[in-house]
Amino acid sequence: MNNLIEKNTFNMGAMCDCHVHVIGPTAKYPLVPVRSYTPMDVTSEDLVNMMRRLNLSRAVVVQPSIFGQDNRCTLDAVAHVQEAGLDARAVAVLDHLVSGAELDRMHKSGVRGLRVNLQSTQNQDLSGIKANLSLAEQMCERNGWHVQLFASRHTILNLQAELLKLSVPIVFDHFAGLSPDSLSDDASQCVLHLLENGNTWIKLSGTYRVGHHAFDERLTHLAKTLAVVNADRLVWASDWPHTPSHHGQASNNPAVQPYREIDTARLLSWVVQDWFNQDLAHQVLVKNPGALYGFDAINS
């Protein structure tokens, strides 16, 4: 464990990890039978322990694809984190319209966004994607939520017109699929334009999904470049517990796979020691998540 983080010498206040998953126990929260991967159980208590080790006060629990539309594990994890004296919000998944009363209940439980995942299921039918975006937008409007999109930058380019018209904020997972090698291609320029526009946020997360490995030094330049474009719309996330590698091809009850071995503490220290100065790191780790997820507002 990184001693710098254990001693909390960052002294930045309520730091937030904006993208974590809680999985299990699967005996209580069963996985959907047809899925892209099968992970081991990582419970809400494991999340609390991770947050305490890293001196994180806040976390955003994101619904993984393996639970489908059953958000119970994610919402119960939020409640457990709050009972432990920390704070949490959730990003849920819904593929059908639910009642206003249900949306209000989810809001009270901590939901602040709906995720549209175009990577883990390899769903690339453009008309279907647009319909899913429209449905998510409609539900997010009620309580001021955002749409969280996990997609490649090329898919984002294909959706540019729809994304520019969204009435709610859009949050891109995992560096929006940008490449650390070049930002000159049309898809990358589209992402930068959306970020500059102000209604788009990018999670500086999933480094191993973007670089050659989790600590690819080229990502330092990429993070700094995004901060120049619009530092007010960046948040950081570890992507803990670092789900198993998979190719997005669903099958019936695939075999259990181990998590990726990634030092989560080192991911956090990288932000402060290499990516940003202290003021900018505070903005990305504390101020921006407070605004996006409503941590600084009174729960309604």
N, C-alpha and C positions, 0 to 999 in steps of 0.2 A: 504494500500500500504506500502511496506517495505521502511522505511525512508532511509536505507543505499543506496538503489538503487536510490531513488529520489534525493539524494544529490550527487550521482555519486562518492562516495568515493573510488570506485575501481580504478579509474584513469588508465584505461587500453587501452585507445584509441578507435579505431573503432571496438567495439564489434558487433558480428553477431549472429543472431538467424537463424539457418540453416534449419529450417523446420516450415513454417507457411502456412496457407491456407487463401485464400480470397474467399468468397462465396456470390455472388450476387452483386447488386440486381438481384434476379432470374427472375424478369420481363424482364430484359435486357439480362441475361445470363441463359437461361433455363436449367434445369437439365435433364439428360437422364431419360426417363419414368421408365425403369426397373433399380433399384438401391438398395443398401443395407440399406440406411438411408436417411432421409430428414432433413437437418439442417435449422436453421433460418439464415437470411441474416447477414453476417458480411463483411463489405465492405472494400475497400482499405483505406478509410479515418479512419476506426476503426483501421486498421493495423498501419497507421502512428501515431495515437494517442497512441497506445500501445508502439510503438518503442520510442516515445518521453518520455513517462512516465518512461520507463526502461533505458533511455539513450543508446539505441541501435542505431548504425549508419547504420547498414546493416541488410538485411534480405534476405532469399531465399524462394520465393513463390513456393510451390509445388502443381502441378495439382492434385486435389482430384478425386476419382473415379466417383463421381456423375456428373461430366461434360463430362465424356467419353473422346473423342479425340478433343473436342472443347476447345482449349486453350485460347480463347479470354479473359476470366475473369482474368486468371493468368497473361497473358502478359500485359493487361491493368493495372493491379495492380502494376506491376513493373514500368511502366511508371509513374503512379501516385506517387509512393514512391519517384522516382527520381525528379519529379516536385516539391515535397515537400522539397527538399534539402537533402534528405537522399539517400541511395543507395540500390539497390536490384538486384537479379538475379532470374532466374526461372528454374524449372525442369518441363518439359512438358511430355505429353503422346502422342505417335503416335503408332498406331497398323498396319500401312501400310507404304510402302516406299513412300516418297515424293521427289520432285525434289531437286537437289542441290541448286537451286535458293531459294526455300522455306526454306531449312535448313539455308542458309546464312541469310535470312530475320529474322528467329527466333533467330539466334545467335546475330544479331544486336539489337534485341529486348530484349536480356538479357538471353536467354536460354543457360544453360551450362550442361544440362544433360537430359536424358530421363528415365522416371520411368516405371518399370515393377512391377505391383502390383499383388501379388499372395495371398494376405490375404483378401482384401475387397470383392473379387469376388469368393474366394474359388476355384480358378482354379488350380487343382493339376494334370492335365494331363501332364506327364513329357515330352512327345514328343512335345506337344504344347508349353510348357514353354521354351524348348530349342530353338524352332523356333522363339519365341518372343525375346529371348536373342540375337540370331544371327541377327535378324532384327534390334534391337536397337543398337547393336554393329556396324553394317554396317553404320547406319546413324550418330552415334556418332563420328566415325573416321574422318569425313570430317572436323570438326571444333574443334577437341580435347575435345569433351564432355565426360562425364562419364555415365555409366548405374547405375541408382539407383534402388535397389531391396528391395521390402517389402515382406519378406518371413520368415517363421519359420526357426530355425536353422536346423531342420530335412530336410527341403526342400533344404537348402543350402548344406547339406551333400550330398544329391542326385545329386546336380549339381556341385560338387567339381571339377570334371575333366574339365567341360566346363568353369567354373569360372577361373581356373588357366590358361586357354588358351586365355582369353579375351585380345584383343589388346588395350582396353581402361580401365581406372580405373573403379572399382566397388565400390559403396557406399551402405552399408546396413542401412536400416531404424531401428530405435528404438532398439538399443543395439543388433542388429542382432538376436533378439529373444532369447538371452541368459538368463539363469536362475540365479538369485542371490544365489541360494542354492548350486549349484555345477557346476563345469566346467570340470568334469572328464569324462562325457559321450562322445561318439564318435562325435556327432554333434557339441558339444561345442568345442572340440579339433580341429575339422575341421575349425570352425570360427577363433579360435586363430591362427591356422597355416596360414590362408589366411591373417589375419591382420599382422602377422609377415612378410609375404612375401613381402609387400610393395606396391602392386597394389590395395589393399583393404582399404577402409575407413569405419569407423563405426560412426553413429550418436548417441550421448548420448542423446536420446530423448524418448518421450513416456513412461516416468517412470511408469505411471499407467498401461501400457500394459505389463510391465515386473514384477513389484513387486505386493504386495498385495494392495497397494494404491500408490498415486503419490509421497509420501514422505517416502516410505519404506526405513528405514535406511540401509538395506542390500545392497542397490544400491551404497552406498558409497564405500564399499569394491569392488564391481564389477567394478566401474569406475576406482578405483585405480589400480586394476589388469590389466585392459586393457591398462592403461597408461604405466605400466611396460612392457607390450608386445610391444607396438609401439605408443608412445605419438604423433609422427608426423602424425598419420593417424586418429586422433580423432577430431570431431567437436561436438559442443553442439547445441541443439535445444529445444524449448519449446513445439512444436507441437500445438501451439496456432492456433485457439481458442478452442482446445480440443473437437474434434467432438464427437457426441453422441455415446454411446455404441451400438454396433450391432454385429451380429454373421456372417456377410459375406454372408447371404442368401438374394439374390436379390428378390424383388417383384415389382409389378406395383404400382408406386406412394405411397410408404409407408407414414404413418402419420409423421407430423413434430415432432421432438424431441428436447429437450433443450440440450445445450452444458454441458459438465461436469464442475462442479464448482471447478476450480483449480487455485491457486494463482500463476500466471505466474512470478511475481516478486520474489516470494520465490524460485521458481525453479532456477532462475538465481543466487540468493544469495547462494543457496546450493552449486553450483559449486565452488564458490570462498571461502566460509567459511568452507566447510567440505570436499569436494572432493579433491581439489588440493591446492598446495601452489601458491603464486602470479605468479611466473614465468610460471608454468605449466598452470594455468588458463588463462594467457595471450596467451599462445600458442594455447590452445583449442578454446578460444573465439575470437581471433584476427588473429594470424599468420596463423594457418591452414586453416580457411575459406578463407583468402585472397589468398592463393595458390590454393585451390581446385576450387573456383568459379571465379577466375580471377579478384577479386576486386582490386588487386594491379597492374593490367596491364591496358594499355590504350585500351579503347573500340575500336574494329574494326568493 
